[in-house]
């Protein structure tokens, strides 16, 4: 897709907190993250992956502090909300943010909650999965290990530099670049601190003040709940949709369930209308979703776009070639929401396999997929 259709497609497939909300923060000024507390001699990698977590951040923007509450119930559900009127309580209404369900995305404003549209099943908005692949990110020059440790909200975290707040494909980074985003990532792979520098100036700084892991910890953290989405209306007259599909006729055979996983959702069909001609489609795909006992996720998506376009851009990140004996040549990419295997199929359709698992595990699974 080109122009507006591509933007709409990206909105529902990437971490929208950065892509849509924080895109305006480049015009603002804030103060940097707290001072470092030590140095490391070796990279740190996430070793545990909580099925549910909540983080309360203090976010400094333009010298004014507000509160951000991120709560995630993996693999699909979560909300990322902002509060500008003091410390949020259980009943306080948010001033803005996002709510993600397995197949829908909602925009929260002071005036209410609106349905943005259907989204392909995947990690919810704000849920970063860069912790599992820090070594690979560094090797591909997508992140720089600053070899600094900090302690934030009781969590020991390690500092890594990215080109910008990760959202979708991770862009290459240069250590001395004027534009960069420093993330402090703890042993659970969670971002507990961040300082975003744009044109040499800090434009946003957020620091965790509370980290709660697990359903019980979240329940006792006295954090606010998301607003109801029961009666949310679409924000646009032409919005993407996601619905279950029984027997999709596609270029690939139905994907097998990965070892140790289960079917997390029935196959879902994603449809994106062309905004210039709503009777036609700008993009269509089918997504299979599989989860394991720890709520790690693997998805297989096959689809097509108008004009034979692809849902990824050349040069959006540093890719590596992958050989898939039953499908042909592919590439691997690293995203903010996990690893991705990309394939252009002989029919002109495309295939992408995404996962919150190590990239080697994802490649091994992708090698089981075959053409119909």
Number of C-alpha atoms within 10 A of each C-alpha: 20 11 7 12 20 18 11 20 19 18 19 21 20 24 24 24 22 18 17 12 12 12 12 11 16 16 11 15 20 22 19 20 21 15 8 13 11 11 13 13 8 9 16 23 19 18 11 14 20 18 16 21 23 25 25 26 24 21 26 22 20 16 14 11 18 18 23 24 23 23 29 27 20 22 26 21 22 26 26 26 27 23 21 16 13 10 13 20 12 11 12 16 21 25 15 19 25 27 28 25 21 20 23 22 26 23 20 27 16 10 9 16 24 20 21 25 23 25 29 29 30 29 29 32 30 26 28 21 25 27 25 24 21 22 17 15 24 18 11 19 20 22 27 23 21 16 15 19 20 22 18 22 17 12 18 15 26 29 25 24 23 27 24 20 23 23 22 23 24 24 22 19 20 15 15 7 13 14 18 24 22 25 26 26 27 25 18 19 24 25 24 27 28 25 26 28 24 21 11 11 17 23 23 26 26 27 24 21 15 18 21 18 18 14 15 11 14 18 13 9 16 12 21 17 17 22 17 11 19 8 9 15 15 17 14 12 9 16 18 25 19 22 16 15 13 10 8 15 10 15 18 16 12 17 17 13 15 18 8 9 17 15 16 19 16 14 21 23 24 23 23 25 19 20 17 12 10 13 9 13 18 25 24 18 21 23 24 23 25 22 22 16 10 14 19 18 25 30 22 22 22 21 22 22 20 15 11 12 17 22 18 15 9 8 10 13 20 18 18 12 12 17 13 19 12 12 19 15 14 20 18 22 21 26 24 21 26 27 26 25 23 23 22 18 18 11 9 15 19 21 25 21 22 27 26 29 16 13 21 11 14 22 22 12 18 27 15 14 19 17 14 9
